[in-house]
Amino acid sequence: MWSEDNFQYAIENTEVILAPRNQIATFGHTSFRFYLISELMDRVDAVRVRDGRIHAERPQILTADHYSRLLLEGFGEKAERFIEQFRAQAGKLAVLRYGFQFRKTDVTERTVHDSMAAVIEQTKAQVERSEEPLSAVIQGVDDAWEVCLLKFTIDLIEKSAGGNLGDLRRRGLM
């Protein structure tokens, strides 16, 4: 069983070597390709490269009114009064909800017998040559690679949110 320390270690040892040039699209589906590189702990100069895709759905606007309806499910009259106060105070509150699908079927992996630094440089050069603006190279922890990928995804959401909110405001949707 994984401990909190294991998760924290994976998060702290996730490094984006090459970030996607584009962010999550505001008005459509976005598919990011990732190369997650991790060192095998039981062998010298053995590095695993995972190649796959993360699919981001179009961000959705969640308003205070929408939150209130979610919060009221299964609650009574007193909760309804609280929600009315919440609506009054949070009239302009809106949050973006991002949906991601991670399909393990899209993931391939290979083991390379070279140093971690060499594999990172080779992969980075390959991605730069391919000119794929939606590709990322990530260094992570082998046995917790999915945690590393989720950390990357959350960071990507944080970087995209400002631009997505701006796009929605310019179109009068917020």
Secondary structure, DSSP 8 states (H G I E B T S, - for coil): ---HHHHHHHHHT-EEEE--SS---TTS-EEEEEEEEEE-TTSTT-EEEEEEEEEE---EEEEHHHHHHHHHTT--HHHHHHHHHHHHHTTT-EEEE--EEE-GGG-EEEEE-S-HHHHHHHHHHHHHHHT-TTEEEEEEEGGGHHHHHHHHHHHHHHHHHHHHHHHHHHTT--
